[in-house]
Amino acid sequence: MSSPAIPFAVFLVIASLISPSLSQTCSSQKFTNNKVYTRCSDLPALKSYLHWTYDADNTTLSVAFVAPPGKPDGWIAWAINPNDAGMVGAQTLFAFKNSKGEMVVKTYDILSYTSIKESSKLWFDVKEAAAEFSGGLMRLFATLVLPEKGKTTLNHVWQVGPSVNNGFPEKHDFQPANLNSKGTLDLLSGDSKTDASGDSRIKRKNIHGILNAISWGILFPLGIIIARYLRTFQSADPAWFYLHVSCQCSAYVIGVAGWATGLKLGSESKGITYDVHRNIGIALFCLATLQVFALLLRPKKDHKYRFYWNIYHHGVGYTMLILSLINVFKGLDILDPATKWRSAYIGILVVLGAIALLLEVITWIVVLRRKSNKSTKPYDG
């Protein structure tokens, strides 16, 4: 008679093959140096793990940080920030391969996002440090002496990067997982909590993207299509004008809200700048504001300045159309959403483009017929 434990064991094997995450936990990890740590945590970002042992008597912290690097020749890092919750000010241990292909550990002081200084003197003392790479995972081992006795809750940050250039870590990605790789660590209880502001920030970035995609990326082009093509049909006058104004004013209001959200995000992201996206956004806001004032100063049809006003209004409008489409795609590159969202937006543009092309053909047919009728109409004296 077979033991009931055998089917259960078979189930565990099959489950681990179907879902590797079932077997990939910090408690199941073993180290080649047979080192055993009293506590461990499955970190919530970047598929990373932290093991540690804390000796309160001499404030010694032994850690093992495990994570897959961004690429095989990339790097991993674990840090303590003594003053804040984030990367700036973090006292960091970097592990990567040197030019000989050997794993090394270096210490850096992160002064800012653009200033990373290699330093042997950190907030804590490093008694020993080592690293290894196998099975697609890098492992960073270190023994630290913390300067403050009784301080058992730390701000910690972890990160992975794609490459190393001349012994210096290159910039990591700025995807949600990279931006959320921070939290607090309770050395005694073992609790590791992430910063809730990270989720809030992602939501605001998504709101910023949605507002601008709807305003500059959809409503604004739609308003141009209405103005260019519907006014050709006499029966649509003056309805086309009110539809055009309503569409463009709605785009302006929503776009300003998205623009303001972007400025707020930028002010909270010191050291992280997207210059092209930001500058185009500022230009769009300025041009759109000029268009709103131009609407208030719009001359009558028979006014002598109406011709010049039309040139200005159309020129600024088409310039905004080009800039808005470019900036929406710049924003998509920054947010890097699921492929379906980019495909959906491209699909909307294709539909608008097809409608515009069809209306362009119809418009030319109508215009040419009118000219033909005028040229063959007899003079009535």
Disulfide bonds with the S-S distance in Angstrom:
Cys26-Cys40 2.18
